[in-house]
């Protein structure tokens, strides 16, 4: 559905010339910038999840039962919102800088992560506009009403799955090239769009070459670590350079020569 848009982000946005690189490719090829954003995204995600789980546990009546919800929420919510903002920003940069069309959009784990992220967002709006309206009635209750506990359970479950599926993106268990065409997962990830069209096949090949990690030990056979080809086999013995000739064998018919130091 959004394949063409993400392909434009990946291959064309910010491209200065026909042979130049897009902003996405430049960010992906940077030595440390993308890693910095990706690492910050993971840290802020865990920070956000940790603080929001404090609220969820209170909503479910599992922990902090003696603390009024309003007091706990007022203390924790500012930290949660700050972490959420950083998480979203770094996540968008990470998505943009790591092949959004070919690596993320058609990935099964990424799609599952987005599904539960949407569910978690809907749950937040449902809680804020529907459940929290009657907060005064259950603010100090050790065991809140069922709808409050259900909202807390949905929130905690969704964010756990978002984290798990997000970490699974790094693995190629269900990449399109490993899925059987026509299968449910193949259709779920829209893999047919990824592998259709000669032009896009060329772009995929170009992206692979751009991000290919060259292993120097694999080049040059038994040569050096820099890929220097091994020395050619030694020349045959008959082609070897001539060596100093040994003296000829003495003629048996010639008279014996006196040994030095012995008379004649």
Phi, psi and omega in degrees: 000313180254015186301313183297322179295314181290328175295323176295318176299319186284321190251336191242325186298122178084006181284118186278330181215173182298324180264002182278180181252146175286170178298322179298316180292323177295318179293321179294326181274357179291153185284319187230340189297311181297318179299324178296315180292320181294317178294320178295323178298316180296316181295315180292328176297315179293323178295316179296313181297320181298319181285323181287334177291332175299316178294318182297318180296323177292321179295326180277353181074026182265322183222162179056038186292337180269000180256125177303141182301318183300319180293315180295319181295319180294328181282320189268327188303318178301320178293319179298316182293322177297314179296323179296316179298316178294322180297316181294315181297308181293329177294320179294318178295319179297317178297315182294324186269008181226066174051068184302327183277316188265336183259316186265305192301323182262019179265131182299315183295321179297320180292321176295321178300317180294324179299312182285336173293320177294317179299317179298321180293318178298320179296324178297315180293321179298316180295316186291319186264343183243302187287318186286351178299327180258031184300326182299334182284330184237012186304318185254008179286133177294327178237099183295169178300165184301317182297327177290316180293323178296317178298319178295320179293319178298316180299310182297317180297315182297316183289329173297315181290325176300316180293315182297309181294327177296322178287331180287345179301330182292343182262148185260030183300320184235041173289158185301326182287351179252000181262145179284126179305135181091349180286168182299313181294325178298317178286324180299321180272002181054044183295335180297328177288331181288326185250025179248139176093131181294323182298318181288329176298321178294322178295321178297318179294321178296321180293322178296319179293324180295322186257011183288130176269116182275124177266108184299331181290341182271355180256148174080016177057241181266021180284201182283175181292346178267011175084015178292130182297148181295154180297146180294154179301149180299146180295153178302158185299324183289339180266001181292156180297143180295143178254169181298128183288143176281152182298147182293153177296143181293148179285125182295338181277344182285148179295145182293139178272142181291143177287134181305139179090351179252134184307179182260000000 
